[in-house]
Amino acid sequence: MSSPRGNLTATHWFSTGLAGLATTLLALSIALQGIGNWQAVAVLVLIAVVAEGRSMPVRSTLELSVAYLPVILAGILFGPGAGGLVGLMCMAGDRDGPPLRWVVFASSRTISGVAAGWAALAATNAVGMDEMWQFVVVAVLSAVATMAVDVTVMVIVTLLRKPIPLRQFLNLIVPSLGLTASLYTPLVALYAFAYANAGMIVLAFLAIPLLAAHLSHSMFAQQRHLIEQLTTTNARLEEANDHLRSVNLSFAWAMIRTLEARDRYTAGHSTAVAVYSRDIAAEMGLDEATVELVYLAGLVHDIGKIGLSAEILNKKSALTDEEWDRMREHSEIGANILLAVEDYREVASIVRSHHERIDGAGYPDRLIGDQIPQLSRVIAVADAYNAMTSSRPYRDAMAPETALGQLVNGKGTQFQPDAVDAFVQVFQRSTHDYRIAAGPQFSRHAMQTVHLHEAARRPELRAAVA
């Protein structure tokens, strides 16, 4: 792979050689053919200078240069010397960017104008230039010569800067070449024919496409400015959203770590419930924001256990009725904790109701059916499944298939039917590790990962003819 310094050196050598070739061809062309009507050439130079600064935008990465018109017209009407001179002088209207860039484009335009002139001479000698169709033939051949030079220069510059696949390169230049040829070549033929019959007055009408380009450029510049502002705003909003997601997950993890110090079972259980809840919600076809919300709620659904005594949390035998009453308070305690945190109000409502049942026999509010928040019903399925498939000091874990059967048996009474059905679908295509909450996606690292979007970079390649 070539180094950036090597590419820069090669580009300098290429630009120097291209400038030397352009100077030589222009000098020889003027010596052999002259420049014809210098007043008309001066007018074309003036038009080309103005035109080069006002290209006609077609889309964000494609502009058609109106300078194409006077350059080729000069080559057809007055020969290669005039075409090359107008091509060189038109770049006086475009001095943006580094000098090396200007040298390449100025040289390319000069050689293009010379090529257009010699092609026009050859075509005129072959078919003449009296009828309109003959002017069209001359204009087409001049355009082909011009574009051949431009494409060759673009290929070399692109390869020297950063090699790209041929298909990508063609996608960048073919639209501009096609639009330039189809839109401007007939105009060149028309102007050349009119000049041959009416004289210099025709050149005044070149102001029409120039004015159209100017208006198009101004409108496009305003539109592009608005789009760039909107894009920047959207990027900042997306960055803020990504940061908020990261903060929310970090905060959730901090709360779980606090609880983990008192109840080691809860940390792994919370991660599993978050993953299962996320996958159930996705299987149900809920939108991405809702899937993210249920994942976050699943992480903190048991945070209220931080308010329970260590004796209850770590008891190695079955809990008494009084201890169960205390244990059932954790959903209310968790909701109250989360209500005190801005941006967790919706999560608090979900956490409060994750032990409600469809038949109204749940807690703490004995809600029935649709009174229970949808995501609480999703978490209830994930929570019950992971609880059944996890070992506790006072009982062994159920087999995954047995626990799934318990969920199916509880459809319509304890559990939301469509949430159970969604988990059955997830279960049937899952691995054994997934069914027992093992594997990378249940790790602490996976839980804390947030995917950020990288802003798209705009292409920098500019076509010489467009």
Backbone torsions as a table, in degrees:
resi	resn	phi	psi	omega
1	MET	NA	131.7	-179.3
2	SER	-74.6	150.6	-178.8
3	SER	-85.0	157.8	176.2
4	PRO	-56.8	-38.2	179.4
5	ARG	-64.3	-40.5	178.3
6	GLY	-64.4	-40.0	177.5
7	ASN	-63.4	-40.3	-179.5
8	LEU	-64.8	-42.9	178.9
9	THR	-62.5	-43.5	179.5
10	ALA	-64.0	-37.9	178.6
11	THR	-65.8	-40.1	176.9
12	HIS	-61.9	-45.1	179.5
13	TRP	-63.0	-41.5	179.8
14	PHE	-63.8	-46.3	-178.9
15	SER	-63.3	-38.3	178.4
16	THR	-65.1	-45.7	178.6
17	GLY	-64.6	-39.4	-179.8
18	LEU	-65.6	-41.3	178.1
19	ALA	-63.6	-41.2	177.8
20	GLY	-63.3	-42.4	178.7
21	LEU	-64.0	-42.4	-179.8
22	ALA	-63.1	-44.3	179.9
23	THR	-62.0	-44.0	-179.1
24	THR	-64.0	-47.4	-178.5
25	LEU	-63.8	-40.6	-179.4
26	LEU	-65.6	-44.7	-179.1
27	ALA	-63.0	-45.6	179.6
28	LEU	-63.7	-40.0	-177.9
29	SER	-65.8	-42.5	178.6
30	ILE	-66.1	-39.3	179.7
31	ALA	-64.8	-37.5	-175.9
32	LEU	-85.9	-36.8	-171.9
33	GLN	-119.6	-11.3	-176.8
34	GLY	72.3	-164.7	178.2
35	ILE	-124.0	7.2	175.9
36	GLY	71.7	-137.4	-179.0
37	ASN	-74.6	102.1	-173.2
38	TRP	-67.7	-28.9	177.4
39	GLN	-65.4	-44.6	179.4
40	ALA	-65.7	-39.5	178.6
41	VAL	-63.6	-39.2	178.8
42	ALA	-62.3	-40.4	177.2
43	VAL	-63.1	-43.5	179.6
44	LEU	-64.5	-36.9	176.4
45	VAL	-61.9	-46.7	-179.8
46	LEU	-60.3	-44.6	179.0
47	ILE	-62.5	-41.9	-178.4
48	ALA	-65.4	-40.1	179.2
49	VAL	-61.6	-46.8	179.6
50	VAL	-66.3	-42.0	-176.7
51	ALA	-64.0	-38.3	-177.5
52	GLU	-62.2	-30.2	178.8
53	GLY	-84.0	-4.6	-178.7
54	ARG	-134.4	73.8	176.9
55	SER	-73.8	161.4	-179.1
56	MET	-98.4	109.4	-177.5
57	PRO	-69.4	137.2	174.8
58	VAL	-109.4	-40.6	172.1
59	ARG	-154.9	-176.3	-171.6
60	SER	-62.3	-27.2	-177.3
61	THR	-113.6	11.6	-174.0
62	LEU	-140.3	123.5	175.7
63	GLU	-130.7	142.5	175.7
64	LEU	-100.4	124.3	-178.1
65	SER	-85.4	120.3	178.9
66	VAL	-69.4	-15.9	178.2
67	ALA	-62.2	-17.7	175.2
68	TYR	-54.6	-39.3	-176.6
69	LEU	-62.2	-59.7	-177.3
70	PRO	-65.9	-30.1	-179.3
71	VAL	-64.8	-52.5	-178.3
72	ILE	-70.5	-36.2	178.9
73	LEU	-61.8	-39.8	177.2
74	ALA	-63.8	-42.0	179.2
75	GLY	-63.7	-38.7	-179.1
76	ILE	-72.2	-44.4	-173.7
77	LEU	-79.1	-36.9	-169.2
78	PHE	-125.9	3.0	174.0
79	GLY	99.3	176.3	-174.2
80	PRO	-64.9	-32.6	179.2
81	GLY	-63.3	-45.5	179.0
82	ALA	-66.6	-41.4	179.2
83	GLY	-61.3	-44.2	179.1
84	GLY	-66.2	-39.2	-179.5
85	LEU	-65.5	-44.0	178.0
86	VAL	-65.5	-38.7	177.9
87	GLY	-61.9	-41.0	178.9
88	LEU	-68.4	-47.8	-174.1
89	MET	-69.8	-25.8	-178.6
90	CYS	-63.9	-26.1	-178.9
91	MET	-74.2	-6.1	173.9
92	ALA	-66.1	-19.8	178.1
93	GLY	-88.7	3.6	-179.6
94	ASP	-139.3	92.6	-179.9
95	ARG	-113.1	18.6	178.0
96	ASP	-72.0	152.7	175.3
97	GLY	84.6	-178.6	-177.4
98	PRO	-70.5	156.5	-179.8
99	PRO	-57.1	-37.2	-178.2
100	LEU	-59.3	-39.9	178.3
101	ARG	-62.3	-44.1	-178.5
102	TRP	-63.7	-41.2	-179.9
103	VAL	-60.5	-44.4	-178.6
104	VAL	-63.8	-48.5	-177.5
105	PHE	-69.3	-39.8	178.6
106	ALA	-63.5	-42.4	178.8
107	SER	-64.6	-43.3	179.9
108	SER	-61.9	-44.6	179.4
109	ARG	-64.4	-38.6	178.8
110	THR	-62.1	-49.2	-179.3
111	ILE	-64.7	-36.8	178.3
112	SER	-61.5	-44.6	179.2
113	GLY	-63.7	-41.1	176.6
114	VAL	-62.6	-44.8	-179.9
115	ALA	-62.3	-41.3	178.3
116	ALA	-61.1	-40.7	179.9
117	GLY	-65.2	-46.6	179.6
118	TRP	-66.8	-37.4	176.9
119	ALA	-64.4	-39.6	178.5
120	ALA	-64.5	-41.6	177.3
121	LEU	-60.5	-44.6	-179.7
122	ALA	-64.0	-42.9	-179.1
123	ALA	-67.1	-39.5	179.5
124	THR	-64.1	-41.5	177.3
125	ASN	-63.7	-30.4	-176.9
126	ALA	-83.1	-43.9	-173.3
127	VAL	-118.7	-9.4	-175.6
128	GLY	83.3	178.0	179.0
129	MET	-150.7	69.2	178.8
130	ASP	-119.3	-46.1	179.9
131	GLU	-89.3	161.7	-178.5
132	MET	-61.4	-40.1	-178.4
133	TRP	-63.7	-31.0	178.4
134	GLN	-69.7	-37.5	175.6
135	PHE	-63.0	-37.2	178.5
136	VAL	-64.0	-44.2	179.6
137	VAL	-60.9	-45.1	-179.9
138	VAL	-62.2	-43.1	-179.2
139	ALA	-64.6	-40.0	-179.8
140	VAL	-65.1	-45.6	-179.5
141	LEU	-66.2	-36.4	176.8
142	SER	-66.1	-40.2	178.7
143	ALA	-64.3	-41.3	178.5
144	VAL	-61.1	-43.5	179.6
145	ALA	-63.2	-44.2	179.4
146	THR	-60.6	-47.6	-177.2
147	MET	-68.3	-32.9	177.8
148	ALA	-61.5	-42.2	177.2
149	VAL	-64.3	-47.3	-177.6
150	ASP	-62.0	-44.0	-179.3
151	VAL	-64.8	-42.2	179.5
152	THR	-60.1	-45.6	179.2
153	VAL	-63.5	-43.9	-179.6
154	MET	-62.0	-41.4	179.1
155	VAL	-60.3	-47.9	-177.7
156	ILE	-64.4	-46.7	179.8
157	VAL	-60.2	-43.1	-179.5
158	THR	-63.0	-44.3	-179.8
159	LEU	-66.0	-35.2	179.1
160	LEU	-70.6	-37.7	-177.5
161	ARG	-75.3	-58.6	-178.4
162	LYS	-161.8	111.0	-178.4
163	PRO	-58.0	134.2	175.8
164	ILE	-129.0	157.0	178.9
165	PRO	-58.9	147.3	-178.3
166	LEU	-57.5	-39.9	-178.4
167	ARG	-62.9	-42.6	179.4
168	GLN	-64.6	-41.1	179.2
169	PHE	-62.8	-44.3	179.7
170	LEU	-64.1	-36.4	177.6
171	ASN	-63.3	-27.6	179.7
172	LEU	-79.1	-38.3	-171.2
173	ILE	-102.7	-29.0	-176.1
174	VAL	-59.7	-44.2	178.7
175	PRO	-58.5	-41.0	-178.4
176	SER	-68.3	-41.0	179.3
177	LEU	-64.1	-44.0	-179.2
178	GLY	-63.7	-43.7	179.5
179	LEU	-67.2	-41.2	179.7
180	THR	-61.3	-48.3	-177.3
181	ALA	-64.2	-46.2	-175.4
182	SER	-72.1	-32.8	-175.5
183	LEU	-88.0	-44.0	-169.6
184	TYR	-96.6	-31.4	-177.2
185	THR	-60.3	-44.4	175.8
186	PRO	-60.8	-35.6	178.1
187	LEU	-65.2	-40.1	178.0
188	VAL	-59.6	-46.3	179.3
189	ALA	-61.1	-41.0	-178.9
190	LEU	-66.0	-44.3	179.4
191	TYR	-65.8	-40.0	179.6
192	ALA	-64.2	-43.3	178.8
193	PHE	-63.6	-43.0	-179.7
194	ALA	-66.3	-39.8	179.3
195	TYR	-63.1	-41.9	-179.1
196	ALA	-63.1	-25.4	-176.9
197	ASN	-104.0	-23.0	-174.6
198	ALA	-123.7	-14.1	177.8
199	GLY	88.0	-161.0	-170.0
200	MET	-64.0	-21.5	-178.6
201	ILE	-56.9	-27.3	-179.1
202	VAL	-63.3	-31.4	-176.1
203	LEU	-63.2	-23.8	178.6
204	ALA	-62.6	-29.3	-177.5
205	PHE	-75.2	-8.7	173.0
206	LEU	-65.4	-15.7	178.0
207	ALA	-67.2	-20.9	-177.6
208	ILE	-65.4	-56.0	176.6
209	PRO	-65.0	-29.5	178.2
210	LEU	-65.7	-43.2	178.2
211	LEU	-64.6	-41.0	177.9
212	ALA	-60.8	-41.3	178.5
213	ALA	-65.3	-40.2	-179.9
214	HIS	-61.6	-47.5	179.9
215	LEU	-64.3	-41.7	179.0
216	SER	-62.9	-42.0	179.9
217	HIS	-62.1	-43.4	-178.6
218	SER	-65.1	-44.8	179.4
219	MET	-64.6	-42.3	-179.1
220	PHE	-66.7	-37.9	179.5
221	ALA	-62.1	-41.9	177.6
222	GLN	-64.8	-44.6	179.8
223	GLN	-62.9	-43.3	-179.3
224	ARG	-64.3	-37.5	178.1
225	HIS	-62.2	-44.0	179.2
226	LEU	-64.5	-41.0	179.9
227	ILE	-64.8	-41.7	179.3
228	GLU	-63.5	-40.0	177.4
229	GLN	-62.5	-44.3	-179.9
230	LEU	-65.2	-41.1	179.1
231	THR	-62.5	-42.6	178.4
232	THR	-63.0	-43.2	178.9
233	THR	-62.6	-44.7	179.6
234	ASN	-62.9	-39.5	179.4
235	ALA	-63.7	-40.7	179.0
236	ARG	-67.3	-39.0	177.4
237	LEU	-64.1	-42.1	179.3
238	GLU	-64.5	-40.3	177.6
239	GLU	-63.7	-41.1	178.1
240	ALA	-65.2	-39.6	178.5
241	ASN	-65.1	-42.3	177.9
242	ASP	-61.5	-41.9	179.1
243	HIS	-64.1	-40.3	179.8
244	LEU	-64.4	-41.2	177.0
245	ARG	-59.7	-44.8	-179.6
246	SER	-61.9	-43.1	179.7
247	VAL	-64.8	-42.7	-179.6
248	ASN	-61.7	-44.9	179.5
249	LEU	-66.7	-39.6	178.7
250	SER	-64.0	-40.7	178.8
251	PHE	-65.8	-42.6	178.6
252	ALA	-61.2	-42.6	179.4
253	TRP	-65.3	-37.6	178.5
254	ALA	-61.9	-41.0	178.3
255	MET	-66.2	-40.2	179.8
256	ILE	-66.7	-39.0	177.9
257	ARG	-61.6	-38.0	177.6
258	THR	-63.2	-43.4	179.4
259	LEU	-70.4	-33.4	-178.6
260	GLU	-60.3	-31.5	179.8
261	ALA	-63.8	-22.2	-178.7
262	ARG	-107.0	-25.2	-177.3
263	ASP	-146.5	95.2	-173.5
264	ARG	-66.6	-24.3	178.6
265	TYR	-64.3	-37.0	-170.4
266	THR	-65.5	-37.4	-177.4
267	ALA	-60.1	-52.2	178.3
268	GLY	-65.2	-37.3	178.6
269	HIS	-63.7	-42.3	-178.8
270	SER	-63.8	-42.1	178.0
271	THR	-62.5	-43.7	-180.0
272	ALA	-63.8	-44.1	180.0
273	VAL	-63.1	-39.0	178.3
274	ALA	-62.1	-46.0	-179.6
275	VAL	-65.3	-47.6	-179.9
276	TYR	-62.8	-41.2	180.0
277	SER	-64.0	-43.7	178.4
278	ARG	-58.2	-45.3	-176.6
279	ASP	-71.1	-34.4	175.7
280	ILE	-64.6	-47.3	-179.3
281	ALA	-61.1	-41.7	178.5
282	ALA	-64.4	-40.9	179.1
283	GLU	-65.0	-31.0	178.4
284	MET	-76.9	-6.5	178.1
285	GLY	83.3	19.6	178.1
286	LEU	-71.9	153.9	-175.4
287	ASP	-70.1	166.3	-173.3
288	GLU	-60.5	-40.2	-179.6
289	ALA	-63.6	-38.9	179.5
290	THR	-69.1	-38.1	177.7
291	VAL	-63.1	-41.2	177.0
292	GLU	-63.9	-39.6	-178.4
293	LEU	-65.1	-43.8	-178.1
294	VAL	-69.2	-30.4	176.0
295	TYR	-63.7	-46.3	178.9
296	LEU	-64.2	-43.3	178.9
297	ALA	-64.3	-36.4	178.0
298	GLY	-63.4	-36.4	179.5
299	LEU	-62.1	-37.9	-173.4
300	VAL	-108.7	13.3	-173.7
301	HIS	-62.1	-27.0	-178.5
302	ASP	-106.2	17.1	-175.4
303	ILE	-62.4	-23.3	179.1
304	GLY	-63.6	-16.8	178.8
305	LYS	-66.1	-13.1	176.8
306	ILE	-64.6	-20.6	179.6
307	GLY	-90.2	2.1	179.2
308	LEU	-97.5	159.3	-179.1
309	SER	-73.0	150.8	178.1
310	ALA	-62.8	-31.0	-179.7
311	GLU	-61.6	-41.3	179.0
312	ILE	-71.2	-44.9	-176.6
313	LEU	-63.5	-36.7	-173.5
314	ASN	-108.8	15.6	-179.2
315	LYS	-64.6	133.2	-174.3
316	LYS	-90.1	-2.6	176.5
317	SER	-121.2	173.9	-178.9
318	ALA	-62.5	146.0	-179.2
319	LEU	-75.4	148.5	174.1
320	THR	-77.8	170.2	178.9
321	ASP	-59.7	-42.0	179.7
322	GLU	-64.9	-39.8	179.0
323	GLU	-68.4	-35.5	176.0
324	TRP	-64.9	-38.3	177.1
325	ASP	-60.1	-42.1	177.7
326	ARG	-66.2	-42.7	-179.7
327	MET	-59.7	-37.1	-178.3
328	ARG	-68.9	-12.6	178.4
329	GLU	-76.8	-10.3	-172.7
330	HIS	-64.9	-30.5	179.6
331	SER	-68.1	-38.3	175.9
332	GLU	-68.6	-42.9	179.1
333	ILE	-61.1	-44.6	179.2
334	GLY	-61.3	-43.3	178.7
335	ALA	-61.9	-40.9	179.9
336	ASN	-65.7	-37.8	176.9
337	ILE	-63.2	-45.9	-175.9
338	LEU	-71.9	-29.9	178.0
339	LEU	-62.9	-24.4	-179.7
340	ALA	-80.7	-5.7	-177.9
341	VAL	-109.5	120.8	178.6
342	GLU	-62.2	142.4	-177.7
343	ASP	80.9	-0.8	178.5
344	TYR	-113.3	11.1	-177.3
345	ARG	-62.6	-44.6	179.6
346	GLU	-66.7	-38.8	176.9
347	VAL	-62.5	-37.7	-179.2
348	ALA	-60.3	-42.8	179.2
349	SER	-62.9	-40.4	179.0
350	ILE	-65.6	-45.1	-179.0
351	VAL	-63.2	-40.2	-178.8
352	ARG	-58.6	-36.1	-170.6
353	SER	-104.6	12.4	-173.8
354	HIS	-74.2	-8.0	174.7
355	HIS	-108.2	11.7	173.0
356	GLU	-73.1	156.6	179.9
357	ARG	-118.7	152.1	-179.7
358	ILE	-59.8	-34.8	-177.4
359	ASP	-84.9	2.4	177.1
360	GLY	88.1	6.2	-177.3
361	ALA	-93.9	9.7	-178.2
362	GLY	-89.4	-166.1	-179.7
363	TYR	-142.9	158.9	11.1
364	PRO	-94.9	-10.5	-169.9
365	ASP	-111.3	1.6	-179.7
366	ARG	51.5	46.5	176.7
367	LEU	-72.1	156.2	-177.1
368	ILE	-123.0	134.9	171.3
369	GLY	50.7	-121.7	-175.7
370	ASP	-71.5	-6.7	173.6
371	GLN	-66.2	-24.6	-180.0
372	ILE	-81.2	130.6	176.6
373	PRO	-52.2	139.2	-176.3
374	GLN	-54.9	-44.2	-176.9
375	LEU	-72.1	-23.3	172.7
376	SER	-66.4	-38.3	178.3
377	ARG	-67.2	-34.3	176.7
378	VAL	-67.1	-47.7	-179.0
379	ILE	-63.5	-33.7	179.7
380	ALA	-58.7	-39.7	178.9
381	VAL	-67.3	-49.0	-179.5
382	ALA	-63.1	-40.7	-179.0
383	ASP	-63.6	-47.4	-178.2
384	ALA	-65.2	-41.5	-178.5
385	TYR	-63.6	-48.3	-178.2
386	ASN	-66.5	-35.6	177.2
387	ALA	-62.4	-41.8	-179.0
388	MET	-69.8	-31.1	-176.4
389	THR	-95.6	10.5	178.2
390	SER	-111.6	142.4	178.7
391	SER	-80.2	139.8	175.5
392	ARG	-125.0	161.1	-177.2
393	PRO	-57.1	-29.2	-174.9
394	TYR	-103.4	2.8	175.7
395	ARG	-161.5	157.6	177.4
396	ASP	-86.7	161.0	178.0
397	ALA	-73.6	145.2	173.2
398	MET	-76.7	155.3	170.2
399	ALA	-67.1	145.3	-178.7
400	PRO	-53.8	-41.2	-178.6
401	GLU	-65.9	-36.2	178.6
402	THR	-67.1	-43.2	179.1
403	ALA	-63.6	-39.3	177.8
404	LEU	-62.4	-38.5	177.2
405	GLY	-62.2	-37.7	177.8
406	GLN	-64.4	-39.7	177.1
407	LEU	-62.5	-45.3	-179.6
408	VAL	-62.4	-39.5	178.6
409	ASN	-65.5	-26.7	-177.8
410	GLY	-90.8	3.9	179.4
411	LYS	-61.0	130.0	176.0
412	GLY	86.4	-13.4	176.4
413	THR	-113.7	-64.7	178.2
414	GLN	-89.9	-37.4	-169.9
415	PHE	-118.8	152.4	175.5
416	GLN	-68.8	122.0	-174.8
417	PRO	-56.2	-46.2	-176.4
418	ASP	-69.2	-27.2	176.1
419	ALA	-69.9	-40.5	177.0
420	VAL	-64.9	-45.4	179.4
421	ASP	-59.1	-39.8	178.9
422	ALA	-64.4	-41.7	-179.7
423	PHE	-68.2	-33.8	176.3
424	VAL	-60.1	-42.8	178.8
425	GLN	-63.3	-43.2	178.1
426	VAL	-63.2	-43.9	-177.7
427	PHE	-60.5	-44.5	-173.3
428	GLN	-64.8	-26.3	179.9
429	ARG	-106.5	12.4	-176.8
430	SER	-93.7	166.9	175.7
431	THR	-89.2	169.9	178.2
432	HIS	-64.7	-38.8	178.5
433	ASP	-59.9	-41.6	178.9
434	TYR	-61.9	-40.8	-175.5
435	ARG	-67.7	-22.1	178.5
436	ILE	-111.3	18.2	176.9
437	ALA	58.0	45.8	176.7
438	ALA	-120.3	160.4	177.6
439	GLY	110.6	171.7	-172.8
440	PRO	-58.3	-37.9	-175.0
441	GLN	-70.4	-11.4	176.5
442	PHE	-100.2	6.8	-178.6
443	SER	-79.9	165.4	177.7
444	ARG	-63.5	-38.7	-178.9
445	HIS	-62.6	-44.7	-179.4
446	ALA	-62.5	-37.7	-178.3
447	MET	-66.4	-31.8	-174.9
448	GLN	-92.4	-3.8	-175.5
449	THR	-78.9	131.4	174.7
450	VAL	-124.7	129.4	-178.6
451	HIS	-89.0	122.3	179.4
452	LEU	-100.4	149.0	-178.1
453	HIS	-94.2	132.7	178.9
454	GLU	-90.2	131.4	-178.7
455	ALA	-65.5	136.9	178.8
456	ALA	-70.8	141.1	179.4
457	ARG	-98.6	139.9	-179.1
458	ARG	-78.8	143.4	178.1
459	PRO	-67.2	151.0	-176.4
460	GLU	-109.5	-5.7	-176.2
461	LEU	-71.8	133.2	177.2
462	ARG	-121.0	130.5	179.4
463	ALA	-81.7	141.9	-178.2
464	ALA	-69.8	-33.7	-178.4
465	VAL	-92.5	-3.5	-176.7
466	ALA	-150.1	NA	NA
